[in-house]
Amino acid sequence: MVYEIPGGGDGQKKKREHVDLNDEQQLILNRLKAWRKERADSEGFPVYLIATNRQLFDIVLRRPATPEGLKMIEGIGEKKVEKYGKEILNLIGAENEKPGPSHHNAVGKGYKPSIVTLHYCMEEVVFKIERELKGGKYVLGNYHHFVVKDPKLRLISVPPVRDRVVHHALCNIIGPIFEKSLIDHSYACREGKGTHAALRYALGCARKNRFFLKTDIRSYFLSIDRSRLFALICRKIKDPDVLWLVRNIIYQGQVPGAHSGKGIPIGNLTSQLFANLYLNPLDHWIKEKLRVEYYLRYMDDLLLFSRTKDDLFGALYEIHTYLKKELLLELKEKATVIAPLSQGIPFLGFRIFPGLIRLNRAGKKRFMKKCRSRQKQFSTGLLMESEYVNSMNSLVAFISTADSYRFRRNFFKGEQ
């Protein structure tokens, strides 16, 4: 899109000029304008006191990567850099350099100054981490905590960027070792598994049985015993340097809400691996000792099938005893259900019947909320068309596993 940039601004004499912005620059400009309006509204200032149009175009065209870079832009001023620099970097940072897939895996996606800094100093940071790890001097940073609601409240603990790089490298090494020991029907956080595969297997089990048992673990991540988790890892990993790093990650600080010696943070890549591994002995015990033919697990959600209720009541008692004795965990009573399959299984946001899968009410609400949010972002220019299309396709694909055609048709026609 071609723009005519106004001259002047902050007493500076500048000629009007025409610039042609590409899609990425247009996206940055839209984000900056939305940020400027939000800032102006919250502080009660006219928008031009936050940043003039000329200043916004200077940012878009020069793409500074650091607050020092912002100071080089004419008209921004040092006070505005100190006050708004990090916020501006949050909006433009990731556009300075397109990281590769491995970088995305290690640090995640986002418009964060720390991530931009890592991309610009990648080689230096990686060599420094390597030296510290080899010397046994690597020190883990502090977590950043925040709360999300999806649908219930969860405390998310995010490690610093350099720690995420280390976590990713560690999981690349030890993940394949533990993968061999997991049962086929453990579906969470594994390549080639996931929600859709779990639903398909559960549907197949539902067609062959009459009753189901669904249960999960009370406060699972907060209840994991650290010493038992580390002992499980030591059975497979013998390298002292790797175990030193694993131990530091497991015992790093106290997880908010957990008792002493317990808990791993939600938000770590390593936590996903460790949480999957912690219940692996239970999986093998259910399959090999209890001889349950139809069983699957998705993280801490357990699902068993049988032709009789008595078998499931017996299995429930044995599982409860095993968890309490061997893993120091407890089942969540309110979430434990033994019922006929004709009632449907509430599982992963869906309800599974012997002949079909339906999207539950909470899942419908989340889908509509996310779609409307994406539509608003696209209409205000905060999402490019390609981003909007990919996001909507992803949302639709997720619920397409269920018998949801009529719901989707009515929603996109505006009848929901």
TORKOL-4160 file (C-alpha; in steps of 0.2 Angstrom, whole numbers, padded with zeros to 4 digits, m for minus):
416
<pt num="1" X="0000" Y="0000" Z="0000"/>
<pt num="2" X="0007" Y="0017" Z="m0005"/>
<pt num="3" X="0007" Y="0031" Z="0009"/>
<pt num="4" X="0011" Y="0049" Z="0009"/>
<pt num="5" X="0021" Y="0053" Z="0025"/>
<pt num="6" X="0017" Y="0070" Z="0032"/>
<pt num="7" X="0032" Y="0082" Z="0035"/>
<pt num="8" X="0036" Y="0091" Z="0051"/>
<pt num="9" X="0033" Y="0083" Z="0068"/>
<pt num="10" X="0042" Y="0089" Z="0084"/>
<pt num="11" X="0048" Y="0105" Z="0075"/>
<pt num="12" X="0058" Y="0096" Z="0062"/>
<pt num="13" X="0057" Y="0101" Z="0044"/>
<pt num="14" X="0054" Y="0086" Z="0033"/>
<pt num="15" X="0046" Y="0085" Z="0016"/>
<pt num="16" X="0031" Y="0075" Z="0012"/>
<pt num="17" X="0036" Y="0059" Z="0004"/>
<pt num="18" X="0027" Y="0043" Z="m0004"/>
<pt num="19" X="0032" Y="0026" Z="0002"/>
<pt num="20" X="0026" Y="0009" Z="m0003"/>
<pt num="21" X="0024" Y="m0003" Z="0012"/>
<pt num="22" X="0024" Y="m0022" Z="0009"/>
<pt num="23" X="0013" Y="m0034" Z="0019"/>
<pt num="24" X="0024" Y="m0036" Z="0034"/>
<pt num="25" X="0027" Y="m0017" Z="0036"/>
<pt num="26" X="0009" Y="m0014" Z="0034"/>
<pt num="27" X="0006" Y="m0026" Z="0048"/>
<pt num="28" X="0019" Y="m0018" Z="0059"/>
<pt num="29" X="0011" Y="m0001" Z="0056"/>
<pt num="30" X="m0007" Y="m0007" Z="0060"/>
<pt num="31" X="0000" Y="m0014" Z="0077"/>
<pt num="32" X="0009" Y="0002" Z="0081"/>
<pt num="33" X="m0007" Y="0012" Z="0077"/>
<pt num="34" X="m0017" Y="0001" Z="0088"/>
<pt num="35" X="m0004" Y="0002" Z="0102"/>
<pt num="36" X="m0004" Y="0021" Z="0101"/>
<pt num="37" X="m0023" Y="0022" Z="0102"/>
<pt num="38" X="m0023" Y="0011" Z="0117"/>
<pt num="39" X="m0009" Y="0021" Z="0126"/>
<pt num="40" X="m0017" Y="0037" Z="0122"/>
<pt num="41" X="m0034" Y="0032" Z="0129"/>
<pt num="42" X="m0027" Y="0025" Z="0145"/>
<pt num="43" X="m0016" Y="0040" Z="0148"/>
<pt num="44" X="m0029" Y="0053" Z="0142"/>
<pt num="45" X="m0017" Y="0061" Z="0129"/>
<pt num="46" X="m0020" Y="0065" Z="0111"/>
<pt num="47" X="m0012" Y="0051" Z="0100"/>
<pt num="48" X="0001" Y="0063" Z="0093"/>
<pt num="49" X="0008" Y="0065" Z="0110"/>
<pt num="50" X="0012" Y="0047" Z="0111"/>
<pt num="51" X="0019" Y="0046" Z="0093"/>
<pt num="52" X="0016" Y="0056" Z="0077"/>
<pt num="53" X="0012" Y="0047" Z="0061"/>
<pt num="54" X="0030" Y="0052" Z="0055"/>
<pt num="55" X="0038" Y="0043" Z="0070"/>
<pt num="56" X="0027" Y="0027" Z="0067"/>
<pt num="57" X="0033" Y="0027" Z="0048"/>
<pt num="58" X="0051" Y="0030" Z="0054"/>
<pt num="59" X="0050" Y="0015" Z="0065"/>
<pt num="60" X="0042" Y="0004" Z="0052"/>
<pt num="61" X="0054" Y="0008" Z="0039"/>
<pt num="62" X="0070" Y="0007" Z="0049"/>
<pt num="63" X="0065" Y="m0008" Z="0061"/>
<pt num="64" X="0076" Y="m0005" Z="0075"/>
<pt num="65" X="0081" Y="m0020" Z="0086"/>
<pt num="66" X="0085" Y="m0012" Z="0102"/>
<pt num="67" X="0080" Y="0003" Z="0113"/>
<pt num="68" X="0097" Y="0010" Z="0107"/>
<pt num="69" X="0091" Y="0009" Z="0090"/>
<pt num="70" X="0075" Y="0018" Z="0094"/>
<pt num="71" X="0085" Y="0033" Z="0100"/>
<pt num="72" X="0093" Y="0034" Z="0083"/>
<pt num="73" X="0076" Y="0038" Z="0075"/>
<pt num="74" X="0073" Y="0056" Z="0073"/>
<pt num="75" X="0059" Y="0063" Z="0083"/>
<pt num="76" X="0056" Y="0049" Z="0095"/>
<pt num="77" X="0066" Y="0057" Z="0109"/>
<pt num="78" X="0075" Y="0049" Z="0123"/>
<pt num="79" X="0060" Y="0050" Z="0136"/>
<pt num="80" X="0048" Y="0041" Z="0124"/>
<pt num="81" X="0061" Y="0028" Z="0121"/>
<pt num="82" X="0063" Y="0025" Z="0140"/>
<pt num="83" X="0044" Y="0025" Z="0143"/>
<pt num="84" X="0038" Y="0015" Z="0127"/>
<pt num="85" X="0053" Y="0007" Z="0120"/>
<pt num="86" X="0050" Y="m0011" Z="0126"/>
<pt num="87" X="0032" Y="m0010" Z="0121"/>
<pt num="88" X="0036" Y="m0004" Z="0103"/>
<pt num="89" X="0049" Y="m0018" Z="0103"/>
<pt num="90" X="0035" Y="m0031" Z="0108"/>
<pt num="91" X="0026" Y="m0025" Z="0092"/>
<pt num="92" X="0040" Y="m0025" Z="0079"/>
<pt num="93" X="0053" Y="m0036" Z="0087"/>
<pt num="94" X="0050" Y="m0053" Z="0078"/>
<pt num="95" X="0049" Y="m0044" Z="0061"/>
<pt num="96" X="0068" Y="m0039" Z="0062"/>
<pt num="97" X="0074" Y="m0056" Z="0057"/>
<pt num="98" X="0064" Y="m0072" Z="0053"/>
<pt num="99" X="0070" Y="m0086" Z="0064"/>
<pt num="100" X="0071" Y="m0104" Z="0058"/>
<pt num="101" X="0060" Y="m0118" Z="0064"/>
<pt num="102" X="0073" Y="m0124" Z="0076"/>
<pt num="103" X="0073" Y="m0106" Z="0084"/>
<pt num="104" X="0054" Y="m0106" Z="0085"/>
<pt num="105" X="0054" Y="m0122" Z="0094"/>
<pt num="106" X="0067" Y="m0117" Z="0106"/>
<pt num="107" X="0061" Y="m0100" Z="0111"/>
<pt num="108" X="0043" Y="m0099" Z="0105"/>
<pt num="109" X="0034" Y="m0086" Z="0094"/>
<pt num="110" X="0031" Y="m0069" Z="0100"/>
<pt num="111" X="0036" Y="m0050" Z="0099"/>
<pt num="112" X="0047" Y="m0050" Z="0114"/>
<pt num="113" X="0063" Y="m0040" Z="0116"/>
<pt num="114" X="0072" Y="m0055" Z="0124"/>
<pt num="115" X="0068" Y="m0066" Z="0109"/>
<pt num="116" X="0074" Y="m0053" Z="0097"/>
<pt num="117" X="0090" Y="m0051" Z="0106"/>
<pt num="118" X="0093" Y="m0070" Z="0106"/>
<pt num="119" X="0091" Y="m0070" Z="0087"/>
<pt num="120" X="0103" Y="m0056" Z="0084"/>
<pt num="121" X="0116" Y="m0063" Z="0096"/>
<pt num="122" X="0112" Y="m0082" Z="0093"/>
<pt num="123" X="0130" Y="m0088" Z="0090"/>
<pt num="124" X="0137" Y="m0079" Z="0106"/>
<pt num="125" X="0123" Y="m0085" Z="0117"/>
<pt num="126" X="0124" Y="m0103" Z="0111"/>
<pt num="127" X="0143" Y="m0103" Z="0114"/>
<pt num="128" X="0141" Y="m0096" Z="0131"/>
<pt num="129" X="0128" Y="m0108" Z="0136"/>
<pt num="130" X="0139" Y="m0122" Z="0130"/>
<pt num="131" X="0154" Y="m0116" Z="0140"/>
<pt num="132" X="0143" Y="m0115" Z="0156"/>
<pt num="133" X="0136" Y="m0132" Z="0154"/>
<pt num="134" X="0153" Y="m0140" Z="0151"/>
<pt num="135" X="0160" Y="m0131" Z="0166"/>
<pt num="136" X="0145" Y="m0136" Z="0177"/>
<pt num="137" X="0142" Y="m0117" Z="0180"/>
<pt num="138" X="0125" Y="m0115" Z="0171"/>
<pt num="139" X="0113" Y="m0106" Z="0182"/>
<pt num="140" X="0094" Y="m0107" Z="0178"/>
<pt num="141" X="0085" Y="m0091" Z="0178"/>
<pt num="142" X="0069" Y="m0086" Z="0187"/>
<pt num="143" X="0052" Y="m0090" Z="0181"/>
<pt num="144" X="0039" Y="m0077" Z="0175"/>
<pt num="145" X="0022" Y="m0082" Z="0181"/>
<pt num="146" X="0005" Y="m0078" Z="0174"/>
<pt num="147" X="m0013" Y="m0085" Z="0175"/>
<pt num="148" X="m0023" Y="m0091" Z="0160"/>
<pt num="149" X="m0041" Y="m0096" Z="0159"/>
<pt num="150" X="m0045" Y="m0110" Z="0147"/>
<pt num="151" X="m0057" Y="m0114" Z="0153"/>
<pt num="152" X="m0051" Y="m0116" Z="0171"/>
<pt num="153" X="m0038" Y="m0105" Z="0179"/>
<pt num="154" X="m0020" Y="m0111" Z="0177"/>
<pt num="155" X="m0004" Y="m0104" Z="0184"/>
<pt num="156" X="0009" Y="m0104" Z="0169"/>
<pt num="157" X="0027" Y="m0102" Z="0173"/>
<pt num="158" X="0038" Y="m0097" Z="0159"/>
<pt num="159" X="0057" Y="m0099" Z="0160"/>
<pt num="160" X="0069" Y="m0086" Z="0152"/>
<pt num="161" X="0073" Y="m0087" Z="0134"/>
<pt num="162" X="0091" Y="m0095" Z="0136"/>
<pt num="163" X="0083" Y="m0108" Z="0148"/>
<pt num="164" X="0071" Y="m0113" Z="0135"/>
<pt num="165" X="0085" Y="m0116" Z="0123"/>
<pt num="166" X="0093" Y="m0128" Z="0135"/>
<pt num="167" X="0076" Y="m0136" Z="0139"/>
<pt num="168" X="0073" Y="m0139" Z="0121"/>
<pt num="169" X="0091" Y="m0146" Z="0118"/>
<pt num="170" X="0089" Y="m0158" Z="0133"/>
<pt num="171" X="0072" Y="m0164" Z="0127"/>
<pt num="172" X="0080" Y="m0168" Z="0110"/>
<pt num="173" X="0093" Y="m0179" Z="0119"/>
<pt num="174" X="0082" Y="m0188" Z="0132"/>
<pt num="175" X="0065" Y="m0188" Z="0124"/>
<pt num="176" X="0069" Y="m0202" Z="0111"/>
<pt num="177" X="0076" Y="m0213" Z="0125"/>
<pt num="178" X="0060" Y="m0211" Z="0135"/>
<pt num="179" X="0049" Y="m0212" Z="0120"/>
<pt num="180" X="0053" Y="m0231" Z="0118"/>
<pt num="181" X="0047" Y="m0235" Z="0135"/>
<pt num="182" X="0030" Y="m0226" Z="0133"/>
<pt num="183" X="0014" Y="m0237" Z="0129"/>
<pt num="184" X="0006" Y="m0234" Z="0112"/>
<pt num="185" X="m0010" Y="m0227" Z="0119"/>
<pt num="186" X="m0002" Y="m0212" Z="0129"/>
<pt num="187" X="m0007" Y="m0198" Z="0118"/>
<pt num="188" X="m0001" Y="m0181" Z="0126"/>
<pt num="189" X="0014" Y="m0171" Z="0119"/>
<pt num="190" X="0020" Y="m0185" Z="0108"/>
<pt num="191" X="0024" Y="m0184" Z="0089"/>
<pt num="192" X="0011" Y="m0193" Z="0079"/>
<pt num="193" X="m0001" Y="m0194" Z="0093"/>
<pt num="194" X="m0011" Y="m0179" Z="0100"/>
<pt num="195" X="m0030" Y="m0175" Z="0103"/>
<pt num="196" X="m0037" Y="m0182" Z="0087"/>
<pt num="197" X="m0028" Y="m0198" Z="0088"/>
<pt num="198" X="m0034" Y="m0200" Z="0106"/>
<pt num="199" X="m0052" Y="m0197" Z="0100"/>
<pt num="200" X="m0051" Y="m0209" Z="0086"/>
<pt num="201" X="m0045" Y="m0223" Z="0097"/>
<pt num="202" X="m0058" Y="m0219" Z="0111"/>
<pt num="203" X="m0071" Y="m0220" Z="0098"/>
<pt num="204" X="m0065" Y="m0237" Z="0092"/>
<pt num="205" X="m0065" Y="m0243" Z="0110"/>
<pt num="206" X="m0083" Y="m0236" Z="0113"/>
<pt num="207" X="m0089" Y="m0247" Z="0098"/>
<pt num="208" X="m0083" Y="m0263" Z="0106"/>
<pt num="209" X="m0088" Y="m0260" Z="0124"/>
<pt num="210" X="m0104" Y="m0255" Z="0135"/>
<pt num="211" X="m0096" Y="m0246" Z="0150"/>
<pt num="212" X="m0082" Y="m0233" Z="0153"/>
<pt num="213" X="m0072" Y="m0227" Z="0167"/>
<pt num="214" X="m0065" Y="m0209" Z="0166"/>
<pt num="215" X="m0054" Y="m0201" Z="0179"/>
<pt num="216" X="m0039" Y="m0189" Z="0182"/>
<pt num="217" X="m0027" Y="m0184" Z="0195"/>
<pt num="218" X="m0030" Y="m0171" Z="0208"/>
<pt num="219" X="m0018" Y="m0156" Z="0205"/>
<pt num="220" X="m0007" Y="m0167" Z="0194"/>
<pt num="221" X="0008" Y="m0155" Z="0190"/>
<pt num="222" X="0008" Y="m0148" Z="0208"/>
<pt num="223" X="0007" Y="m0166" Z="0216"/>
<pt num="224" X="0022" Y="m0174" Z="0206"/>
<pt num="225" X="0035" Y="m0180" Z="0219"/>
<pt num="226" X="0052" Y="m0173" Z="0213"/>
<pt num="227" X="0062" Y="m0187" Z="0221"/>
<pt num="228" X="0052" Y="m0201" Z="0213"/>
<pt num="229" X="0052" Y="m0192" Z="0197"/>
<pt num="230" X="0071" Y="m0190" Z="0197"/>
<pt num="231" X="0073" Y="m0209" Z="0202"/>
<pt num="232" X="0062" Y="m0213" Z="0187"/>
<pt num="233" X="0074" Y="m0203" Z="0175"/>
<pt num="234" X="0089" Y="m0211" Z="0183"/>
<pt num="235" X="0083" Y="m0228" Z="0178"/>
<pt num="236" X="0086" Y="m0223" Z="0159"/>
<pt num="237" X="0099" Y="m0209" Z="0160"/>
<pt num="238" X="0116" Y="m0213" Z="0167"/>
<pt num="239" X="0127" Y="m0199" Z="0160"/>
<pt num="240" X="0131" Y="m0188" Z="0176"/>
<pt num="241" X="0132" Y="m0172" Z="0166"/>
<pt num="242" X="0114" Y="m0174" Z="0159"/>
<pt num="243" X="0108" Y="m0180" Z="0176"/>
<pt num="244" X="0115" Y="m0164" Z="0184"/>
<pt num="245" X="0106" Y="m0153" Z="0173"/>
<pt num="246" X="0090" Y="m0163" Z="0175"/>
<pt num="247" X="0091" Y="m0162" Z="0193"/>
<pt num="248" X="0093" Y="m0143" Z="0193"/>
<pt num="249" X="0078" Y="m0141" Z="0182"/>
<pt num="250" X="0067" Y="m0153" Z="0193"/>
<pt num="251" X="0072" Y="m0145" Z="0209"/>
<pt num="252" X="0073" Y="m0127" Z="0203"/>
<pt num="253" X="0064" Y="m0116" Z="0216"/>
<pt num="254" X="0047" Y="m0119" Z="0224"/>
<pt num="255" X="0032" Y="m0121" Z="0212"/>
<pt num="256" X="0018" Y="m0109" Z="0219"/>
<pt num="257" X="0004" Y="m0119" Z="0227"/>
<pt num="258" X="0014" Y="m0135" Z="0229"/>
<pt num="259" X="0020" Y="m0143" Z="0245"/>
<pt num="260" X="0039" Y="m0144" Z="0249"/>
<pt num="261" X="0047" Y="m0157" Z="0238"/>
<pt num="262" X="0033" Y="m0158" Z="0225"/>
<pt num="263" X="0027" Y="m0150" Z="0209"/>
<pt num="264" X="0034" Y="m0146" Z="0192"/>
<pt num="265" X="0029" Y="m0129" Z="0183"/>
<pt num="266" X="0016" Y="m0129" Z="0169"/>
<pt num="267" X="0024" Y="m0120" Z="0155"/>
<pt num="268" X="0041" Y="m0129" Z="0153"/>
<pt num="269" X="0045" Y="m0141" Z="0138"/>
<pt num="270" X="0053" Y="m0152" Z="0151"/>
<pt num="271" X="0038" Y="m0152" Z="0162"/>
<pt num="272" X="0028" Y="m0160" Z="0148"/>
<pt num="273" X="0040" Y="m0174" Z="0146"/>
<pt num="274" X="0043" Y="m0177" Z="0164"/>
<pt num="275" X="0024" Y="m0177" Z="0167"/>
<pt num="276" X="0021" Y="m0190" Z="0154"/>
<pt num="277" X="0035" Y="m0200" Z="0160"/>
<pt num="278" X="0029" Y="m0200" Z="0179"/>
<pt num="279" X="0013" Y="m0209" Z="0175"/>
<pt num="280" X="0022" Y="m0222" Z="0163"/>
<pt num="281" X="0023" Y="m0235" Z="0177"/>
<pt num="282" X="0005" Y="m0234" Z="0180"/>
<pt num="283" X="0001" Y="m0237" Z="0161"/>
<pt num="284" X="0012" Y="m0252" Z="0161"/>
<pt num="285" X="0004" Y="m0258" Z="0177"/>
<pt num="286" X="m0014" Y="m0256" Z="0170"/>
<pt num="287" X="m0010" Y="m0265" Z="0154"/>
<pt num="288" X="0002" Y="m0279" Z="0161"/>
<pt num="289" X="m0004" Y="m0282" Z="0179"/>
<pt num="290" X="m0023" Y="m0278" Z="0178"/>
<pt num="291" X="m0024" Y="m0284" Z="0160"/>
<pt num="292" X="m0035" Y="m0270" Z="0154"/>
<pt num="293" X="m0037" Y="m0272" Z="0136"/>
<pt num="294" X="m0045" Y="m0255" Z="0131"/>
<pt num="295" X="m0036" Y="m0241" Z="0140"/>
<pt num="296" X="m0029" Y="m0224" Z="0135"/>
<pt num="297" X="m0021" Y="m0209" Z="0144"/>
<pt num="298" X="m0020" Y="m0191" Z="0139"/>
<pt num="299" X="m0007" Y="m0183" Z="0151"/>
<pt num="300" X="m0017" Y="m0186" Z="0168"/>
<pt num="301" X="m0034" Y="m0190" Z="0160"/>
<pt num="302" X="m0037" Y="m0209" Z="0161"/>
<pt num="303" X="m0050" Y="m0218" Z="0151"/>
<pt num="304" X="m0054" Y="m0237" Z="0153"/>
<pt num="305" X="m0067" Y="m0247" Z="0144"/>
<pt num="306" X="m0076" Y="m0264" Z="0148"/>
<pt num="307" X="m0091" Y="m0274" Z="0145"/>
<pt num="308" X="m0096" Y="m0275" Z="0163"/>
<pt num="309" X="m0096" Y="m0262" Z="0177"/>
<pt num="310" X="m0089" Y="m0273" Z="0190"/>
<pt num="311" X="m0073" Y="m0274" Z="0180"/>
<pt num="312" X="m0071" Y="m0255" Z="0180"/>
<pt num="313" X="m0075" Y="m0254" Z="0199"/>
<pt num="314" X="m0062" Y="m0266" Z="0203"/>
<pt num="315" X="m0049" Y="m0257" Z="0191"/>
<pt num="316" X="m0054" Y="m0240" Z="0200"/>
<pt num="317" X="m0050" Y="m0247" Z="0217"/>
<pt num="318" X="m0033" Y="m0255" Z="0211"/>
<pt num="319" X="m0028" Y="m0239" Z="0202"/>
<pt num="320" X="m0032" Y="m0228" Z="0217"/>
<pt num="321" X="m0022" Y="m0239" Z="0228"/>
<pt num="322" X="m0007" Y="m0240" Z="0216"/>
<pt num="323" X="m0007" Y="m0221" Z="0214"/>
<pt num="324" X="m0007" Y="m0217" Z="0232"/>
<pt num="325" X="0007" Y="m0230" Z="0237"/>
<pt num="326" X="0019" Y="m0229" Z="0222"/>
<pt num="327" X="0017" Y="m0212" Z="0215"/>
<pt num="328" X="0010" Y="m0202" Z="0230"/>
<pt num="329" X="m0005" Y="m0196" Z="0219"/>
<pt num="330" X="m0024" Y="m0195" Z="0222"/>
<pt num="331" X="m0038" Y="m0197" Z="0210"/>
<pt num="332" X="m0050" Y="m0182" Z="0208"/>
<pt num="333" X="m0066" Y="m0189" Z="0215"/>
<pt num="334" X="m0078" Y="m0176" Z="0206"/>
<pt num="335" X="m0070" Y="m0181" Z="0189"/>
<pt num="336" X="m0071" Y="m0200" Z="0191"/>
<pt num="337" X="m0086" Y="m0207" Z="0181"/>
<pt num="338" X="m0091" Y="m0225" Z="0178"/>
<pt num="339" X="m0106" Y="m0225" Z="0166"/>
<pt num="340" X="m0114" Y="m0233" Z="0151"/>
<pt num="341" X="m0107" Y="m0228" Z="0134"/>
<pt num="342" X="m0124" Y="m0223" Z="0129"/>
<pt num="343" X="m0122" Y="m0207" Z="0140"/>
<pt num="344" X="m0107" Y="m0202" Z="0131"/>
<pt num="345" X="m0089" Y="m0199" Z="0137"/>
<pt num="346" X="m0084" Y="m0181" Z="0141"/>
<pt num="347" X="m0066" Y="m0181" Z="0135"/>
<pt num="348" X="m0054" Y="m0167" Z="0129"/>
<pt num="349" X="m0068" Y="m0155" Z="0125"/>
<pt num="350" X="m0079" Y="m0167" Z="0116"/>
<pt num="351" X="m0092" Y="m0180" Z="0120"/>
<pt num="352" X="m0089" Y="m0198" Z="0113"/>
<pt num="353" X="m0103" Y="m0210" Z="0109"/>
<pt num="354" X="m0101" Y="m0227" Z="0101"/>
<pt num="355" X="m0107" Y="m0220" Z="0084"/>
<pt num="356" X="m0100" Y="m0202" Z="0084"/>
<pt num="357" X="m0091" Y="m0188" Z="0092"/>
<pt num="358" X="m0099" Y="m0172" Z="0097"/>
<pt num="359" X="m0092" Y="m0155" Z="0102"/>
<pt num="360" X="m0097" Y="m0151" Z="0120"/>
<pt num="361" X="m0105" Y="m0134" Z="0125"/>
<pt num="362" X="m0089" Y="m0127" Z="0132"/>
<pt num="363" X="m0079" Y="m0132" Z="0116"/>
<pt num="364" X="m0092" Y="m0123" Z="0106"/>
<pt num="365" X="m0090" Y="m0107" Z="0117"/>
<pt num="366" X="m0071" Y="m0108" Z="0115"/>
<pt num="367" X="m0072" Y="m0110" Z="0096"/>
<pt num="368" X="m0084" Y="m0095" Z="0094"/>
<pt num="369" X="m0074" Y="m0084" Z="0106"/>
<pt num="370" X="m0058" Y="m0088" Z="0097"/>
<pt num="371" X="m0066" Y="m0085" Z="0079"/>
<pt num="372" X="m0073" Y="m0068" Z="0084"/>
<pt num="373" X="m0057" Y="m0063" Z="0091"/>
<pt num="374" X="m0047" Y="m0068" Z="0075"/>
<pt num="375" X="m0061" Y="m0059" Z="0065"/>
<pt num="376" X="m0059" Y="m0043" Z="0075"/>
<pt num="377" X="m0040" Y="m0043" Z="0074"/>
<pt num="378" X="m0041" Y="m0045" Z="0055"/>
<pt num="379" X="m0054" Y="m0032" Z="0053"/>
<pt num="380" X="m0043" Y="m0019" Z="0063"/>
<pt num="381" X="m0027" Y="m0024" Z="0053"/>
<pt num="382" X="m0018" Y="m0033" Z="0067"/>
<pt num="383" X="m0018" Y="m0049" Z="0057"/>
<pt num="384" X="m0012" Y="m0051" Z="0039"/>
<pt num="385" X="m0024" Y="m0061" Z="0028"/>
<pt num="386" X="m0013" Y="m0076" Z="0027"/>
<pt num="387" X="m0012" Y="m0076" Z="0046"/>
<pt num="388" X="m0030" Y="m0075" Z="0048"/>
<pt num="389" X="m0034" Y="m0089" Z="0035"/>
<pt num="390" X="m0021" Y="m0101" Z="0044"/>
<pt num="391" X="m0028" Y="m0097" Z="0061"/>
<pt num="392" X="m0046" Y="m0100" Z="0055"/>
<pt num="393" X="m0042" Y="m0116" Z="0046"/>
<pt num="394" X="m0033" Y="m0122" Z="0062"/>
<pt num="395" X="m0049" Y="m0119" Z="0073"/>
<pt num="396" X="m0061" Y="m0127" Z="0060"/>
<pt num="397" X="m0049" Y="m0142" Z="0058"/>
<pt num="398" X="m0049" Y="m0145" Z="0077"/>
<pt num="399" X="m0067" Y="m0146" Z="0079"/>
<pt num="400" X="m0070" Y="m0156" Z="0062"/>
<pt num="401" X="m0065" Y="m0172" Z="0071"/>
<pt num="402" X="m0083" Y="m0171" Z="0079"/>
<pt num="403" X="m0099" Y="m0171" Z="0070"/>
<pt num="404" X="m0100" Y="m0152" Z="0070"/>
<pt num="405" X="m0105" Y="m0148" Z="0052"/>
<pt num="406" X="m0122" Y="m0140" Z="0056"/>
<pt num="407" X="m0114" Y="m0130" Z="0071"/>
<pt num="408" X="m0101" Y="m0123" Z="0059"/>
<pt num="409" X="m0113" Y="m0119" Z="0046"/>
<pt num="410" X="m0125" Y="m0110" Z="0057"/>
<pt num="411" X="m0110" Y="m0100" Z="0066"/>
<pt num="412" X="m0103" Y="m0094" Z="0049"/>
<pt num="413" X="m0120" Y="m0089" Z="0043"/>
<pt num="414" X="m0122" Y="m0078" Z="0059"/>
<pt num="415" X="m0135" Y="m0089" Z="0067"/>
<pt num="416" X="m0126" Y="m0093" Z="0082"/>
